Amino acid sequence: MKIQIKGRNVTVTDALQDYANEKIEHVHKLLQQRKIDEVTRVELELRVEKNPSIPEPCIAEATVFTRGPVIRARESSTDMYAAIDQVTDKLTRRVKKYHDKMHGKT
């Protein structure tokens, strides 16, 4: 699996990259446990909006490319680490929802 972390209007520091890699690895383990199609690549884009009227300027967007569906999530927060936490939580929920839908569970 290839993980690509991009930053727009923000420098991706080593600490931020390590934190994001750790969270994405958690989602990848869940994908493997649920036996979802092979994950080829994960893209995480971190942005900071410069507009002062936006209350939550830190945005994290994640895209998981598999052989099956493409799973996406987008979250914003006042802190970049919190935005990464929220986006990985949303990805986890979407992975579980996709798995349950494919296997006929309610």
N, C-alpha and C positions, 0 to 999 in steps of 0.2 A: 504494500500500500504506500502510495506517495502522498505526503502531506505538504501542501503549499500554503504558506502564511504570507499575506500581502498587507501592507499598510498604506493607507491613503490619508494624508495630512497628519500622520503620526509615524514616529520611528518605532520599528518593532525591535525592542531591546531583547537581549538574551533571556532575561528573566520572564518577559512577556511571552516569548516564543516557547520557552520550556513549559510554562504554565499551560499554554494553549495545546502543546503537544500532549501533555499529560491528560488533559480533558478529552482530546480527540481520541487518544488511545483507549479511553474508557468506553467511548461510543463504538469504536472498532471491535473491542472485545464483546460487546453486546451483540453486534452484527454477527460475529463468529458463533456465539452461543446460540443465536436464533437461526443459524444456518441460512442466512440471507445471501443472495447471489454475491459473487466475488466483488469486493470493493476494489476499484482500480485506483481511485484518487479522491482526496478530500481537499477542498479549497476553503480557506478561512480568510475573509477580508475584514480588516479592522479599519474603521474610519472615525474621524473626529470632525463633526460639522463646525464650521467657523461662525455660523449665525448665532448671535447672542440670545435671540428670542426662542431658540430651541431648548427646552428644559433638560433633555437627556441627549447630550451631544455625542456620546461614545456609542458607536454602532458596530455590532459584530454580525457578519453574514457568513453562514456556513453552507457548503454544497457538498453532498456525498454522492459521488458517481459510482454506480454499481452496474452490473450487466443488465439488471432489471430497471427499476425506477431510479430517478434522480431525486434525492431527498434534500430539501432546502429548509433553512430556518434563518430568521432575521430577528434580532433583539437590540434594544437600545437601553442605555443606562447612563448614570452620571459618572460611573467608574468603568474603565475598560475591563478589569478583572470580573466585575459583576456582570457585564455584558457577555463575556465569554461563558461564565457559569450559566446564565440564562439561555444562551443559544445552545449549549450542550444539553441542558435539560429538555429543551424543546425538541432537539434531534432525538433524544432518547425516547420521548413520548411518541414521536412520529415513527420511529423504527418499530416500537412495540405495536403500534396501531397497524402498520403495514403487515407485520408478521401475523397478528391475530386475524386480519382480513384475509390473508392468503390461506390460512389454515382453518378458517371457518369457526373461529372462537368468538364468543360475544363477551 
